[in-house]
Amino acid sequence: MSDRAMEILLGNLLRLGVILAGLVVLLGGILELRHHGGDIVHYSVFQAEPWPLRSVGSVWQGVLEGRPYAFIQLGLLLLIFTPILRVALSALLFARQRDGVFTLVTLLVLSILLYSLSH
């Protein structure tokens, strides 16, 4: 695969990830307005939904239940994972080109990203 083809593929991946994340967040916002758009807000009382959800499983469960905040959080997770997926795909493409230095550097960056998410 040529360098130009790699750039186009990785650029399209980022574009698709951002658009998909934005659409999921927008859907969550629309659902939130549909469910609570007419509610009167009492600023003296703070009562939050179970937000933020603490695991990917709980986000997915909230999406399956149709909870608006879960859709918003899923969109944010998609936005976070888009560049991580780009780095992982870059490592695969560099390995396919048999470029050892770039493959190792990209895998190092990927491991740092994944480590930072887990802590």
MARFI-46382 format. One record per residue (C-alpha): residue number from 0; residue in one letter; x, y, z. Coordinates in steps of 0.2 Angstrom, whole numbers, always signed. Layout:
<rec><num>NUM</num><residu>A</residu><x>X</x><y>Y</y><z>Z</z></rec>
...
//
This chain:
<rec><num>0</num><residu>M</residu><x>+0</x><y>+0</y><z>+0</z></rec>
<rec><num>1</num><residu>S</residu><x>+7</x><y>+17</y><z>-5</z></rec>
<rec><num>2</num><residu>D</residu><x>+10</x><y>+31</y><z>+8</z></rec>
<rec><num>3</num><residu>R</residu><x>-4</x><y>+41</y><z>-1</z></rec>
<rec><num>4</num><residu>A</residu><x>-16</x><y>+27</y><z>+1</z></rec>
<rec><num>5</num><residu>M</residu><x>-12</x><y>+25</y><z>+19</z></rec>
<rec><num>6</num><residu>E</residu><x>-15</x><y>+43</y><z>+22</z></rec>
<rec><num>7</num><residu>I</residu><x>-32</x><y>+42</y><z>+14</z></rec>
<rec><num>8</num><residu>L</residu><x>-37</x><y>+27</y><z>+23</z></rec>
<rec><num>9</num><residu>L</residu><x>-32</x><y>+34</y><z>+40</z></rec>
<rec><num>10</num><residu>G</residu><x>-40</x><y>+51</y><z>+36</z></rec>
<rec><num>11</num><residu>N</residu><x>-56</x><y>+42</y><z>+31</z></rec>
<rec><num>12</num><residu>L</residu><x>-56</x><y>+32</y><z>+47</z></rec>
<rec><num>13</num><residu>L</residu><x>-54</x><y>+48</y><z>+58</z></rec>
<rec><num>14</num><residu>R</residu><x>-68</x><y>+57</y><z>+48</z></rec>
<rec><num>15</num><residu>L</residu><x>-80</x><y>+42</y><z>+50</z></rec>
<rec><num>16</num><residu>G</residu><x>-76</x><y>+40</y><z>+68</z></rec>
<rec><num>17</num><residu>V</residu><x>-79</x><y>+59</y><z>+72</z></rec>
<rec><num>18</num><residu>I</residu><x>-95</x><y>+59</y><z>+61</z></rec>
<rec><num>19</num><residu>L</residu><x>-102</x><y>+43</y><z>+70</z></rec>
<rec><num>20</num><residu>A</residu><x>-98</x><y>+50</y><z>+87</z></rec>
<rec><num>21</num><residu>G</residu><x>-106</x><y>+66</y><z>+83</z></rec>
<rec><num>22</num><residu>L</residu><x>-122</x><y>+58</y><z>+77</z></rec>
<rec><num>23</num><residu>V</residu><x>-123</x><y>+46</y><z>+92</z></rec>
<rec><num>24</num><residu>V</residu><x>-121</x><y>+62</y><z>+104</z></rec>
<rec><num>25</num><residu>L</residu><x>-134</x><y>+71</y><z>+94</z></rec>
<rec><num>26</num><residu>L</residu><x>-146</x><y>+56</y><z>+95</z></rec>
<rec><num>27</num><residu>G</residu><x>-143</x><y>+56</y><z>+114</z></rec>
<rec><num>28</num><residu>G</residu><x>-147</x><y>+75</y><z>+115</z></rec>
<rec><num>29</num><residu>I</residu><x>-163</x><y>+73</y><z>+105</z></rec>
<rec><num>30</num><residu>L</residu><x>-169</x><y>+59</y><z>+116</z></rec>
<rec><num>31</num><residu>E</residu><x>-165</x><y>+70</y><z>+131</z></rec>
<rec><num>32</num><residu>L</residu><x>-174</x><y>+84</y><z>+124</z></rec>
<rec><num>33</num><residu>R</residu><x>-189</x><y>+73</y><z>+120</z></rec>
<rec><num>34</num><residu>H</residu><x>-190</x><y>+65</y><z>+137</z></rec>
<rec><num>35</num><residu>H</residu><x>-185</x><y>+81</y><z>+148</z></rec>
<rec><num>36</num><residu>G</residu><x>-186</x><y>+96</y><z>+136</z></rec>
<rec><num>37</num><residu>G</residu><x>-202</x><y>+102</y><z>+144</z></rec>
<rec><num>38</num><residu>D</residu><x>-197</x><y>+99</y><z>+162</z></rec>
<rec><num>39</num><residu>I</residu><x>-195</x><y>+114</y><z>+174</z></rec>
<rec><num>40</num><residu>V</residu><x>-178</x><y>+116</y><z>+180</z></rec>
<rec><num>41</num><residu>H</residu><x>-176</x><y>+119</y><z>+199</z></rec>
<rec><num>42</num><residu>Y</residu><x>-158</x><y>+126</y><z>+201</z></rec>
<rec><num>43</num><residu>S</residu><x>-158</x><y>+125</y><z>+220</z></rec>
<rec><num>44</num><residu>V</residu><x>-159</x><y>+106</y><z>+219</z></rec>
<rec><num>45</num><residu>F</residu><x>-146</x><y>+95</y><z>+211</z></rec>
<rec><num>46</num><residu>Q</residu><x>-152</x><y>+78</y><z>+206</z></rec>
<rec><num>47</num><residu>A</residu><x>-142</x><y>+69</y><z>+194</z></rec>
<rec><num>48</num><residu>E</residu><x>-145</x><y>+54</y><z>+183</z></rec>
<rec><num>49</num><residu>P</residu><x>-133</x><y>+40</y><z>+186</z></rec>
<rec><num>50</num><residu>W</residu><x>-121</x><y>+49</y><z>+176</z></rec>
<rec><num>51</num><residu>P</residu><x>-107</x><y>+46</y><z>+171</z></rec>
<rec><num>52</num><residu>L</residu><x>-108</x><y>+27</y><z>+169</z></rec>
<rec><num>53</num><residu>R</residu><x>-93</x><y>+18</y><z>+176</z></rec>
<rec><num>54</num><residu>S</residu><x>-90</x><y>+4</y><z>+163</z></rec>
<rec><num>55</num><residu>V</residu><x>-92</x><y>+1</y><z>+144</z></rec>
<rec><num>56</num><residu>G</residu><x>-104</x><y>-13</y><z>+149</z></rec>
<rec><num>57</num><residu>S</residu><x>-115</x><y>-1</y><z>+159</z></rec>
<rec><num>58</num><residu>V</residu><x>-115</x><y>+12</y><z>+144</z></rec>
<rec><num>59</num><residu>W</residu><x>-120</x><y>-2</y><z>+132</z></rec>
<rec><num>60</num><residu>Q</residu><x>-134</x><y>-8</y><z>+144</z></rec>
<rec><num>61</num><residu>G</residu><x>-140</x><y>+10</y><z>+145</z></rec>
<rec><num>62</num><residu>V</residu><x>-141</x><y>+12</y><z>+126</z></rec>
<rec><num>63</num><residu>L</residu><x>-151</x><y>-5</y><z>+125</z></rec>
<rec><num>64</num><residu>E</residu><x>-163</x><y>+3</y><z>+138</z></rec>
<rec><num>65</num><residu>G</residu><x>-164</x><y>+19</y><z>+127</z></rec>
<rec><num>66</num><residu>R</residu><x>-157</x><y>+31</y><z>+141</z></rec>
<rec><num>67</num><residu>P</residu><x>-152</x><y>+47</y><z>+133</z></rec>
<rec><num>68</num><residu>Y</residu><x>-136</x><y>+50</y><z>+144</z></rec>
<rec><num>69</num><residu>A</residu><x>-130</x><y>+33</y><z>+139</z></rec>
<rec><num>70</num><residu>F</residu><x>-131</x><y>+38</y><z>+120</z></rec>
<rec><num>71</num><residu>I</residu><x>-121</x><y>+53</y><z>+124</z></rec>
<rec><num>72</num><residu>Q</residu><x>-108</x><y>+44</y><z>+134</z></rec>
<rec><num>73</num><residu>L</residu><x>-107</x><y>+31</y><z>+120</z></rec>
<rec><num>74</num><residu>G</residu><x>-103</x><y>+45</y><z>+107</z></rec>
<rec><num>75</num><residu>L</residu><x>-90</x><y>+52</y><z>+118</z></rec>
<rec><num>76</num><residu>L</residu><x>-82</x><y>+34</y><z>+120</z></rec>
<rec><num>77</num><residu>L</residu><x>-82</x><y>+33</y><z>+101</z></rec>
<rec><num>78</num><residu>L</residu><x>-74</x><y>+49</y><z>+100</z></rec>
<rec><num>79</num><residu>I</residu><x>-60</x><y>+44</y><z>+112</z></rec>
<rec><num>80</num><residu>F</residu><x>-57</x><y>+27</y><z>+103</z></rec>
<rec><num>81</num><residu>T</residu><x>-56</x><y>+34</y><z>+86</z></rec>
<rec><num>82</num><residu>P</residu><x>-38</x><y>+40</y><z>+87</z></rec>
<rec><num>83</num><residu>I</residu><x>-34</x><y>+24</y><z>+96</z></rec>
<rec><num>84</num><residu>L</residu><x>-41</x><y>+14</y><z>+82</z></rec>
<rec><num>85</num><residu>R</residu><x>-31</x><y>+25</y><z>+70</z></rec>
<rec><num>86</num><residu>V</residu><x>-15</x><y>+21</y><z>+79</z></rec>
<rec><num>87</num><residu>A</residu><x>-18</x><y>+2</y><z>+79</z></rec>
<rec><num>88</num><residu>L</residu><x>-22</x><y>+3</y><z>+61</z></rec>
<rec><num>89</num><residu>S</residu><x>-6</x><y>+12</y><z>+58</z></rec>
<rec><num>90</num><residu>A</residu><x>+4</x><y>-1</y><z>+67</z></rec>
<rec><num>91</num><residu>L</residu><x>-4</x><y>-15</y><z>+56</z></rec>
<rec><num>92</num><residu>L</residu><x>-1</x><y>-5</y><z>+40</z></rec>
<rec><num>93</num><residu>F</residu><x>+17</x><y>-2</y><z>+45</z></rec>
<rec><num>94</num><residu>A</residu><x>+19</x><y>-20</y><z>+49</z></rec>
<rec><num>95</num><residu>R</residu><x>+12</x><y>-25</y><z>+32</z></rec>
<rec><num>96</num><residu>Q</residu><x>+25</x><y>-14</y><z>+24</z></rec>
<rec><num>97</num><residu>R</residu><x>+38</x><y>-22</y><z>+34</z></rec>
<rec><num>98</num><residu>D</residu><x>+44</x><y>-6</y><z>+41</z></rec>
<rec><num>99</num><residu>G</residu><x>+50</x><y>-12</y><z>+58</z></rec>
<rec><num>100</num><residu>V</residu><x>+55</x><y>+5</y><z>+66</z></rec>
<rec><num>101</num><residu>F</residu><x>+38</x><y>+13</y><z>+62</z></rec>
<rec><num>102</num><residu>T</residu><x>+29</x><y>-2</y><z>+68</z></rec>
<rec><num>103</num><residu>L</residu><x>+38</x><y>-3</y><z>+85</z></rec>
<rec><num>104</num><residu>V</residu><x>+36</x><y>+16</y><z>+88</z></rec>
<rec><num>105</num><residu>T</residu><x>+17</x><y>+15</y><z>+83</z></rec>
<rec><num>106</num><residu>L</residu><x>+15</x><y>+0</y><z>+95</z></rec>
<rec><num>107</num><residu>L</residu><x>+24</x><y>+10</y><z>+109</z></rec>
<rec><num>108</num><residu>V</residu><x>+12</x><y>+24</y><z>+106</z></rec>
<rec><num>109</num><residu>L</residu><x>-3</x><y>+12</y><z>+106</z></rec>
<rec><num>110</num><residu>S</residu><x>+3</x><y>+4</y><z>+122</z></rec>
<rec><num>111</num><residu>I</residu><x>+5</x><y>+21</y><z>+130</z></rec>
<rec><num>112</num><residu>L</residu><x>-13</x><y>+26</y><z>+125</z></rec>
<rec><num>113</num><residu>L</residu><x>-20</x><y>+10</y><z>+131</z></rec>
<rec><num>114</num><residu>Y</residu><x>-11</x><y>+11</y><z>+148</z></rec>
<rec><num>115</num><residu>S</residu><x>-17</x><y>+29</y><z>+150</z></rec>
<rec><num>116</num><residu>L</residu><x>-35</x><y>+24</y><z>+148</z></rec>
<rec><num>117</num><residu>S</residu><x>-33</x><y>+10</y><z>+161</z></rec>
<rec><num>118</num><residu>H</residu><x>-27</x><y>+21</y><z>+174</z></rec>
//
